[in-house]
Amino acid sequence: MNQTVTVEEWVARFRAIGLDDEAMAQWHRLFERENPAGHQSFLEWLGLPAERIAEIRRTYA
């Protein structure tokens, strides 16, 4: 999968549809709970470093 969207662009899209920080946190928790491998892949696709991915997944586990 080619990287075509930055984290900042993704967050801007979430904000554009009305998601606040708590709603985005809920999205991460749901993604992590229902599809942990997919969540990992998504975070990698965004180009996040391994340390940041691990932090996000710990936070929303």
mmCIF file of the N, C-alpha and C atoms, coordinates in Angstrom:
data_MODEL
# 
_entry.id   MODEL 
# 
loop_
_atom_site.group_PDB 
_atom_site.id 
_atom_site.type_symbol 
_atom_site.label_atom_id 
_atom_site.label_alt_id 
_atom_site.label_comp_id 
_atom_site.label_asym_id 
_atom_site.label_entity_id 
_atom_site.label_seq_id 
_atom_site.pdbx_PDB_ins_code 
_atom_site.Cartn_x 
_atom_site.Cartn_y 
_atom_site.Cartn_z 
_atom_site.occupancy 
_atom_site.B_iso_or_equiv 
_atom_site.pdbx_formal_charge 
_atom_site.auth_seq_id 
_atom_site.auth_comp_id 
_atom_site.auth_asym_id 
_atom_site.auth_atom_id 
_atom_site.pdbx_PDB_model_num 
ATOM 1   N N  . MET A 1 1  ? 0.855   -1.179 0.000  1.00 0.00 ? 1  MET A N  1 
ATOM 2   C CA . MET A 1 1  ? 0.000   0.000  0.000  1.00 0.00 ? 1  MET A CA 1 
ATOM 3   C C  . MET A 1 1  ? 0.896   1.236  0.000  1.00 0.00 ? 1  MET A C  1 
ATOM 4   N N  . ASN A 1 2  ? 0.672   2.124  -0.911 1.00 0.00 ? 2  ASN A N  1 
ATOM 5   C CA . ASN A 1 2  ? 1.463   3.353  -0.983 1.00 0.00 ? 2  ASN A CA 1 
ATOM 6   C C  . ASN A 1 2  ? 0.956   4.367  0.033  1.00 0.00 ? 2  ASN A C  1 
ATOM 7   N N  . GLN A 1 3  ? 1.902   5.108  0.619  1.00 0.00 ? 3  GLN A N  1 
ATOM 8   C CA . GLN A 1 3  ? 1.521   6.159  1.550  1.00 0.00 ? 3  GLN A CA 1 
ATOM 9   C C  . GLN A 1 3  ? 1.070   7.367  0.745  1.00 0.00 ? 3  GLN A C  1 
ATOM 10  N N  . THR A 1 4  ? -0.161  7.768  0.945  1.00 0.00 ? 4  THR A N  1 
ATOM 11  C CA . THR A 1 4  ? -0.690  8.906  0.208  1.00 0.00 ? 4  THR A CA 1 
ATOM 12  C C  . THR A 1 4  ? -1.313  9.946  1.121  1.00 0.00 ? 4  THR A C  1 
ATOM 13  N N  . VAL A 1 5  ? -1.393  9.644  2.416  1.00 0.00 ? 5  VAL A N  1 
ATOM 14  C CA . VAL A 1 5  ? -2.032  10.548 3.374  1.00 0.00 ? 5  VAL A CA 1 
ATOM 15  C C  . VAL A 1 5  ? -1.140  10.661 4.601  1.00 0.00 ? 5  VAL A C  1 
ATOM 16  N N  . THR A 1 6  ? -0.906  11.888 5.059  1.00 0.00 ? 6  THR A N  1 
ATOM 17  C CA . THR A 1 6  ? -0.127  12.084 6.280  1.00 0.00 ? 6  THR A CA 1 
ATOM 18  C C  . THR A 1 6  ? -1.048  11.999 7.496  1.00 0.00 ? 6  THR A C  1 
ATOM 19  N N  . VAL A 1 7  ? -0.448  11.850 8.654  1.00 0.00 ? 7  VAL A N  1 
ATOM 20  C CA . VAL A 1 7  ? -1.218  11.850 9.903  1.00 0.00 ? 7  VAL A CA 1 
ATOM 21  C C  . VAL A 1 7  ? -1.999  13.160 10.019 1.00 0.00 ? 7  VAL A C  1 
ATOM 22  N N  . GLU A 1 8  ? -1.353  14.254 9.706  1.00 0.00 ? 8  GLU A N  1 
ATOM 23  C CA . GLU A 1 8  ? -2.010  15.551 9.818  1.00 0.00 ? 8  GLU A CA 1 
ATOM 24  C C  . GLU A 1 8  ? -3.223  15.654 8.894  1.00 0.00 ? 8  GLU A C  1 
ATOM 25  N N  . GLU A 1 9  ? -3.093  15.124 7.684  1.00 0.00 ? 9  GLU A N  1 
ATOM 26  C CA . GLU A 1 9  ? -4.229  15.135 6.756  1.00 0.00 ? 9  GLU A CA 1 
ATOM 27  C C  . GLU A 1 9  ? -5.361  14.255 7.274  1.00 0.00 ? 9  GLU A C  1 
ATOM 28  N N  . TRP A 1 10 ? -5.008  13.099 7.826  1.00 0.00 ? 10 TRP A N  1 
ATOM 29  C CA . TRP A 1 10 ? -6.020  12.191 8.361  1.00 0.00 ? 10 TRP A CA 1 
ATOM 30  C C  . TRP A 1 10 ? -6.774  12.864 9.517  1.00 0.00 ? 10 TRP A C  1 
ATOM 31  N N  . VAL A 1 11 ? -6.044  13.484 10.436 1.00 0.00 ? 11 VAL A N  1 
ATOM 32  C CA . VAL A 1 11 ? -6.666  14.177 11.573 1.00 0.00 ? 11 VAL A CA 1 
ATOM 33  C C  . VAL A 1 11 ? -7.543  15.320 11.072 1.00 0.00 ? 11 VAL A C  1 
ATOM 34  N N  . ALA A 1 12 ? -7.075  16.044 10.082 1.00 0.00 ? 12 ALA A N  1 
ATOM 35  C CA . ALA A 1 12 ? -7.866  17.149 9.525  1.00 0.00 ? 12 ALA A CA 1 
ATOM 36  C C  . ALA A 1 12 ? -9.186  16.634 8.956  1.00 0.00 ? 12 ALA A C  1 
ATOM 37  N N  . ARG A 1 13 ? -9.158  15.483 8.321  1.00 0.00 ? 13 ARG A N  1 
ATOM 38  C CA . ARG A 1 13 ? -10.406 14.898 7.794  1.00 0.00 ? 13 ARG A CA 1 
ATOM 39  C C  . ARG A 1 13 ? -11.340 14.498 8.921  1.00 0.00 ? 13 ARG A C  1 
ATOM 40  N N  . PHE A 1 14 ? -10.787 13.895 9.964  1.00 0.00 ? 14 PHE A N  1 
ATOM 41  C CA . PHE A 1 14 ? -11.618 13.549 11.128 1.00 0.00 ? 14 PHE A CA 1 
ATOM 42  C C  . PHE A 1 14 ? -12.255 14.812 11.710 1.00 0.00 ? 14 PHE A C  1 
ATOM 43  N N  . ARG A 1 15 ? -11.468 15.850 11.856 1.00 0.00 ? 15 ARG A N  1 
ATOM 44  C CA . ARG A 1 15 ? -11.996 17.105 12.413 1.00 0.00 ? 15 ARG A CA 1 
ATOM 45  C C  . ARG A 1 15 ? -13.067 17.695 11.486 1.00 0.00 ? 15 ARG A C  1 
ATOM 46  N N  . ALA A 1 16 ? -12.864 17.586 10.183 1.00 0.00 ? 16 ALA A N  1 
ATOM 47  C CA . ALA A 1 16 ? -13.815 18.136 9.213  1.00 0.00 ? 16 ALA A CA 1 
ATOM 48  C C  . ALA A 1 16 ? -15.186 17.478 9.315  1.00 0.00 ? 16 ALA A C  1 
ATOM 49  N N  . ILE A 1 17 ? -15.221 16.219 9.765  1.00 0.00 ? 17 ILE A N  1 
ATOM 50  C CA . ILE A 1 17 ? -16.515 15.558 9.928  1.00 0.00 ? 17 ILE A CA 1 
ATOM 51  C C  . ILE A 1 17 ? -17.031 15.646 11.362 1.00 0.00 ? 17 ILE A C  1 
ATOM 52  N N  . GLY A 1 18 ? -16.340 16.446 12.171 1.00 0.00 ? 18 GLY A N  1 
ATOM 53  C CA . GLY A 1 18 ? -16.835 16.735 13.505 1.00 0.00 ? 18 GLY A CA 1 
ATOM 54  C C  . GLY A 1 18 ? -16.270 15.899 14.642 1.00 0.00 ? 18 GLY A C  1 
ATOM 55  N N  . LEU A 1 19 ? -15.249 15.087 14.372 1.00 0.00 ? 19 LEU A N  1 
ATOM 56  C CA . LEU A 1 19 ? -14.675 14.300 15.452 1.00 0.00 ? 19 LEU A CA 1 
ATOM 57  C C  . LEU A 1 19 ? -13.755 15.171 16.304 1.00 0.00 ? 19 LEU A C  1 
ATOM 58  N N  . ASP A 1 20 ? -13.934 15.072 17.612 1.00 0.00 ? 20 ASP A N  1 
ATOM 59  C CA . ASP A 1 20 ? -13.032 15.747 18.541 1.00 0.00 ? 20 ASP A CA 1 
ATOM 60  C C  . ASP A 1 20 ? -12.017 14.716 19.041 1.00 0.00 ? 20 ASP A C  1 
ATOM 61  N N  . ASP A 1 21 ? -11.153 15.127 19.968 1.00 0.00 ? 21 ASP A N  1 
ATOM 62  C CA . ASP A 1 21 ? -10.115 14.219 20.458 1.00 0.00 ? 21 ASP A CA 1 
ATOM 63  C C  . ASP A 1 21 ? -10.701 12.955 21.060 1.00 0.00 ? 21 ASP A C  1 
ATOM 64  N N  . GLU A 1 22 ? -11.783 13.073 21.818 1.00 0.00 ? 22 GLU A N  1 
ATOM 65  C CA . GLU A 1 22 ? -12.389 11.899 22.439 1.00 0.00 ? 22 GLU A CA 1 
ATOM 66  C C  . GLU A 1 22 ? -12.966 10.955 21.392 1.00 0.00 ? 22 GLU A C  1 
ATOM 67  N N  . ALA A 1 23 ? -13.609 11.480 20.374 1.00 0.00 ? 23 ALA A N  1 
ATOM 68  C CA . ALA A 1 23 ? -14.152 10.631 19.317 1.00 0.00 ? 23 ALA A CA 1 
ATOM 69  C C  . ALA A 1 23 ? -13.031 9.914  18.568 1.00 0.00 ? 23 ALA A C  1 
ATOM 70  N N  . MET A 1 24 ? -11.925 10.608 18.333 1.00 0.00 ? 24 MET A N  1 
ATOM 71  C CA . MET A 1 24 ? -10.794 9.960  17.669 1.00 0.00 ? 24 MET A CA 1 
ATOM 72  C C  . MET A 1 24 ? -10.199 8.871  18.560 1.00 0.00 ? 24 MET A C  1 
ATOM 73  N N  . ALA A 1 25 ? -10.166 9.105  19.865 1.00 0.00 ? 25 ALA A N  1 
ATOM 74  C CA . ALA A 1 25 ? -9.688  8.086  20.802 1.00 0.00 ? 25 ALA A CA 1 
ATOM 75  C C  . ALA A 1 25 ? -10.608 6.869  20.769 1.00 0.00 ? 25 ALA A C  1 
ATOM 76  N N  . GLN A 1 26 ? -11.904 7.101  20.700 1.00 0.00 ? 26 GLN A N  1 
ATOM 77  C CA . GLN A 1 26 ? -12.859 5.990  20.608 1.00 0.00 ? 26 GLN A CA 1 
ATOM 78  C C  . GLN A 1 26 ? -12.624 5.203  19.330 1.00 0.00 ? 26 GLN A C  1 
ATOM 79  N N  . TRP A 1 27 ? -12.366 5.909  18.241 1.00 0.00 ? 27 TRP A N  1 
ATOM 80  C CA . TRP A 1 27 ? -12.093 5.245  16.963 1.00 0.00 ? 27 TRP A CA 1 
ATOM 81  C C  . TRP A 1 27 ? -10.879 4.328  17.088 1.00 0.00 ? 27 TRP A C  1 
ATOM 82  N N  . HIS A 1 28 ? -9.793  4.849  17.686 1.00 0.00 ? 28 HIS A N  1 
ATOM 83  C CA . HIS A 1 28 ? -8.593  4.030  17.886 1.00 0.00 ? 28 HIS A CA 1 
ATOM 84  C C  . HIS A 1 28 ? -8.895  2.823  18.767 1.00 0.00 ? 28 HIS A C  1 
ATOM 85  N N  . ARG A 1 29 ? -9.631  3.019  19.864 1.00 0.00 ? 29 ARG A N  1 
ATOM 86  C CA . ARG A 1 29 ? -9.943  1.892  20.760 1.00 0.00 ? 29 ARG A CA 1 
ATOM 87  C C  . ARG A 1 29 ? -10.740 0.817  20.026 1.00 0.00 ? 29 ARG A C  1 
ATOM 88  N N  . LEU A 1 30 ? -11.732 1.230  19.252 1.00 0.00 ? 30 LEU A N  1 
ATOM 89  C CA . LEU A 1 30 ? -12.544 0.285  18.494 1.00 0.00 ? 30 LEU A CA 1 
ATOM 90  C C  . LEU A 1 30 ? -11.688 -0.462 17.472 1.00 0.00 ? 30 LEU A C  1 
ATOM 91  N N  . PHE A 1 31 ? -10.879 0.260  16.734 1.00 0.00 ? 31 PHE A N  1 
ATOM 92  C CA . PHE A 1 31 ? -10.008 -0.346 15.726 1.00 0.00 ? 31 PHE A CA 1 
ATOM 93  C C  . PHE A 1 31 ? -9.073  -1.354 16.395 1.00 0.00 ? 31 PHE A C  1 
ATOM 94  N N  . GLU A 1 32 ? -8.446  -0.963 17.498 1.00 0.00 ? 32 GLU A N  1 
ATOM 95  C CA . GLU A 1 32 ? -7.496  -1.832 18.202 1.00 0.00 ? 32 GLU A CA 1 
ATOM 96  C C  . GLU A 1 32 ? -8.194  -3.077 18.732 1.00 0.00 ? 32 GLU A C  1 
ATOM 97  N N  . ARG A 1 33 ? -9.379  -2.914 19.275 1.00 0.00 ? 33 ARG A N  1 
ATOM 98  C CA . ARG A 1 33 ? -10.119 -4.042 19.853 1.00 0.00 ? 33 ARG A CA 1 
ATOM 99  C C  . ARG A 1 33 ? -10.606 -5.001 18.763 1.00 0.00 ? 33 ARG A C  1 
ATOM 100 N N  . GLU A 1 34 ? -11.151 -4.460 17.678 1.00 0.00 ? 34 GLU A N  1 
ATOM 101 C CA . GLU A 1 34 ? -11.782 -5.305 16.664 1.00 0.00 ? 34 GLU A CA 1 
ATOM 102 C C  . GLU A 1 34 ? -10.814 -5.840 15.612 1.00 0.00 ? 34 GLU A C  1 
ATOM 103 N N  . ASN A 1 35 ? -9.716  -5.123 15.373 1.00 0.00 ? 35 ASN A N  1 
ATOM 104 C CA . ASN A 1 35 ? -8.790  -5.552 14.329 1.00 0.00 ? 35 ASN A CA 1 
ATOM 105 C C  . ASN A 1 35 ? -7.377  -5.054 14.649 1.00 0.00 ? 35 ASN A C  1 
ATOM 106 N N  . PRO A 1 36 ? -6.741  -5.643 15.661 1.00 0.00 ? 36 PRO A N  1 
ATOM 107 C CA . PRO A 1 36 ? -5.411  -5.155 16.052 1.00 0.00 ? 36 PRO A CA 1 
ATOM 108 C C  . PRO A 1 36 ? -4.380  -5.201 14.929 1.00 0.00 ? 36 PRO A C  1 
ATOM 109 N N  . ALA A 1 37 ? -4.410  -6.245 14.099 1.00 0.00 ? 37 ALA A N  1 
ATOM 110 C CA . ALA A 1 37 ? -3.447  -6.320 12.991 1.00 0.00 ? 37 ALA A CA 1 
ATOM 111 C C  . ALA A 1 37 ? -3.725  -5.227 11.961 1.00 0.00 ? 37 ALA A C  1 
ATOM 112 N N  . GLY A 1 38 ? -4.997  -4.954 11.704 1.00 0.00 ? 38 GLY A N  1 
ATOM 113 C CA . GLY A 1 38 ? -5.358  -3.891 10.778 1.00 0.00 ? 38 GLY A CA 1 
ATOM 114 C C  . GLY A 1 38 ? -4.971  -2.528 11.310 1.00 0.00 ? 38 GLY A C  1 
ATOM 115 N N  . HIS A 1 39 ? -5.136  -2.334 12.626 1.00 0.00 ? 39 HIS A N  1 
ATOM 116 C CA . HIS A 1 39 ? -4.741  -1.072 13.253 1.00 0.00 ? 39 HIS A CA 1 
ATOM 117 C C  . HIS A 1 39 ? -3.238  -0.873 13.099 1.00 0.00 ? 39 HIS A C  1 
ATOM 118 N N  . GLN A 1 40 ? -2.477  -1.936 13.357 1.00 0.00 ? 40 GLN A N  1 
ATOM 119 C CA . GLN A 1 40 ? -1.019  -1.880 13.182 1.00 0.00 ? 40 GLN A CA 1 
ATOM 120 C C  . GLN A 1 40 ? -0.671  -1.495 11.745 1.00 0.00 ? 40 GLN A C  1 
ATOM 121 N N  . SER A 1 41 ? -1.305  -2.167 10.788 1.00 0.00 ? 41 SER A N  1 
ATOM 122 C CA . SER A 1 41 ? -1.038  -1.879 9.371  1.00 0.00 ? 41 SER A CA 1 
ATOM 123 C C  . SER A 1 41 ? -1.374  -0.448 9.005  1.00 0.00 ? 41 SER A C  1 
ATOM 124 N N  . PHE A 1 42 ? -2.505  0.031  9.504  1.00 0.00 ? 42 PHE A N  1 
ATOM 125 C CA . PHE A 1 42 ? -2.929  1.401  9.228  1.00 0.00 ? 42 PHE A CA 1 
ATOM 126 C C  . PHE A 1 42 ? -1.904  2.400  9.754  1.00 0.00 ? 42 PHE A C  1 
ATOM 127 N N  . LEU A 1 43 ? -1.465  2.205  10.988 1.00 0.00 ? 43 LEU A N  1 
ATOM 128 C CA . LEU A 1 43 ? -0.488  3.121  11.588 1.00 0.00 ? 43 LEU A CA 1 
ATOM 129 C C  . LEU A 1 43 ? 0.837   3.075  10.830 1.00 0.00 ? 43 LEU A C  1 
ATOM 130 N N  . GLU A 1 44 ? 1.235   1.891  10.372 1.00 0.00 ? 44 GLU A N  1 
ATOM 131 C CA . GLU A 1 44 ? 2.446   1.777  9.550  1.00 0.00 ? 44 GLU A CA 1 
ATOM 132 C C  . GLU A 1 44 ? 2.257   2.497  8.220  1.00 0.00 ? 44 GLU A C  1 
ATOM 133 N N  . TRP A 1 45 ? 1.078   2.344  7.608  1.00 0.00 ? 45 TRP A N  1 
ATOM 134 C CA . TRP A 1 45 ? 0.770   2.991  6.338  1.00 0.00 ? 45 TRP A CA 1 
ATOM 135 C C  . TRP A 1 45 ? 0.890   4.512  6.449  1.00 0.00 ? 45 TRP A C  1 
ATOM 136 N N  . LEU A 1 46 ? 0.524   5.033  7.627  1.00 0.00 ? 46 LEU A N  1 
ATOM 137 C CA . LEU A 1 46 ? 0.654   6.468  7.850  1.00 0.00 ? 46 LEU A CA 1 
ATOM 138 C C  . LEU A 1 46 ? 2.111   6.908  7.995  1.00 0.00 ? 46 LEU A C  1 
ATOM 139 N N  . GLY A 1 47 ? 3.010   5.953  8.089  1.00 0.00 ? 47 GLY A N  1 
ATOM 140 C CA . GLY A 1 47 ? 4.433   6.272  8.169  1.00 0.00 ? 47 GLY A CA 1 
ATOM 141 C C  . GLY A 1 47 ? 4.925   6.592  9.563  1.00 0.00 ? 47 GLY A C  1 
ATOM 142 N N  . LEU A 1 48 ? 4.163   6.191  10.568 1.00 0.00 ? 48 LEU A N  1 
ATOM 143 C CA . LEU A 1 48 ? 4.586   6.460  11.937 1.00 0.00 ? 48 LEU A CA 1 
ATOM 144 C C  . LEU A 1 48 ? 5.758   5.561  12.324 1.00 0.00 ? 48 LEU A C  1 
ATOM 145 N N  . PRO A 1 49 ? 6.683   6.076  13.132 1.00 0.00 ? 49 PRO A N  1 
ATOM 146 C CA . PRO A 1 49 ? 7.796   5.231  13.584 1.00 0.00 ? 49 PRO A CA 1 
ATOM 147 C C  . PRO A 1 49 ? 7.286   4.163  14.554 1.00 0.00 ? 49 PRO A C  1 
ATOM 148 N N  . ALA A 1 50 ? 8.033   3.072  14.655 1.00 0.00 ? 50 ALA A N  1 
ATOM 149 C CA . ALA A 1 50 ? 7.633   1.936  15.489 1.00 0.00 ? 50 ALA A CA 1 
ATOM 150 C C  . ALA A 1 50 ? 7.344   2.336  16.928 1.00 0.00 ? 50 ALA A C  1 
ATOM 151 N N  . GLU A 1 51 ? 8.143   3.246  17.475 1.00 0.00 ? 51 GLU A N  1 
ATOM 152 C CA . GLU A 1 51 ? 7.946   3.655  18.871 1.00 0.00 ? 51 GLU A CA 1 
ATOM 153 C C  . GLU A 1 51 ? 6.592   4.344  19.045 1.00 0.00 ? 51 GLU A C  1 
ATOM 154 N N  . ARG A 1 52 ? 6.219   5.180  18.097 1.00 0.00 ? 52 ARG A N  1 
ATOM 155 C CA . ARG A 1 52 ? 4.932   5.901  18.162 1.00 0.00 ? 52 ARG A CA 1 
ATOM 156 C C  . ARG A 1 52 ? 3.764   4.924  17.997 1.00 0.00 ? 52 ARG A C  1 
ATOM 157 N N  . ILE A 1 53 ? 3.919   3.966  17.094 1.00 0.00 ? 53 ILE A N  1 
ATOM 158 C CA . ILE A 1 53 ? 2.880   2.951  16.909 1.00 0.00 ? 53 ILE A CA 1 
ATOM 159 C C  . ILE A 1 53 ? 2.671   2.176  18.202 1.00 0.00 ? 53 ILE A C  1 
ATOM 160 N N  . ALA A 1 54 ? 3.753   1.744  18.822 1.00 0.00 ? 54 ALA A N  1 
ATOM 161 C CA . ALA A 1 54 ? 3.651   0.999  20.081 1.00 0.00 ? 54 ALA A CA 1 
ATOM 162 C C  . ALA A 1 54 ? 2.957   1.841  21.149 1.00 0.00 ? 54 ALA A C  1 
ATOM 163 N N  . GLU A 1 55 ? 3.293   3.125  21.225 1.00 0.00 ? 55 GLU A N  1 
ATOM 164 C CA . GLU A 1 55 ? 2.665   4.024  22.202 1.00 0.00 ? 55 GLU A CA 1 
ATOM 165 C C  . GLU A 1 55 ? 1.164   4.140  21.956 1.00 0.00 ? 55 GLU A C  1 
ATOM 166 N N  . ILE A 1 56 ? 0.779   4.334  20.705 1.00 0.00 ? 56 ILE A N  1 
ATOM 167 C CA . ILE A 1 56 ? -0.644  4.456  20.363 1.00 0.00 ? 56 ILE A CA 1 
ATOM 168 C C  . ILE A 1 56 ? -1.380  3.173  20.715 1.00 0.00 ? 56 ILE A C  1 
ATOM 169 N N  . ARG A 1 57 ? -0.821  2.043  20.361 1.00 0.00 ? 57 ARG A N  1 
ATOM 170 C CA . ARG A 1 57 ? -1.503  0.772  20.613 1.00 0.00 ? 57 ARG A CA 1 
ATOM 171 C C  . ARG A 1 57 ? -1.599  0.481  22.102 1.00 0.00 ? 57 ARG A C  1 
ATOM 172 N N  . ARG A 1 58 ? -0.581  0.852  22.890 1.00 0.00 ? 58 ARG A N  1 
ATOM 173 C CA . ARG A 1 58 ? -0.672  0.692  24.355 1.00 0.00 ? 58 ARG A CA 1 
ATOM 174 C C  . ARG A 1 58 ? -1.764  1.589  24.916 1.00 0.00 ? 58 ARG A C  1 
ATOM 175 N N  . THR A 1 59 ? -1.816  2.819  24.431 1.00 0.00 ? 59 THR A N  1 
ATOM 176 C CA . THR A 1 59 ? -2.787  3.798  24.928 1.00 0.00 ? 59 THR A CA 1 
ATOM 177 C C  . THR A 1 59 ? -4.205  3.334  24.692 1.00 0.00 ? 59 THR A C  1 
ATOM 178 N N  . TYR A 1 60 ? -4.465  2.738  23.545 1.00 0.00 ? 60 TYR A N  1 
ATOM 179 C CA . TYR A 1 60 ? -5.845  2.411  23.171 1.00 0.00 ? 60 TYR A CA 1 
ATOM 180 C C  . TYR A 1 60 ? -6.180  0.941  23.289 1.00 0.00 ? 60 TYR A C  1 
ATOM 181 N N  . ALA A 1 61 ? -5.278  0.157  23.908 1.00 0.00 ? 61 ALA A N  1 
ATOM 182 C CA . ALA A 1 61 ? -5.539  -1.277 24.099 1.00 0.00 ? 61 ALA A CA 1 
ATOM 183 C C  . ALA A 1 61 ? -6.651  -1.511 25.099 1.00 0.00 ? 61 ALA A C  1 
# 
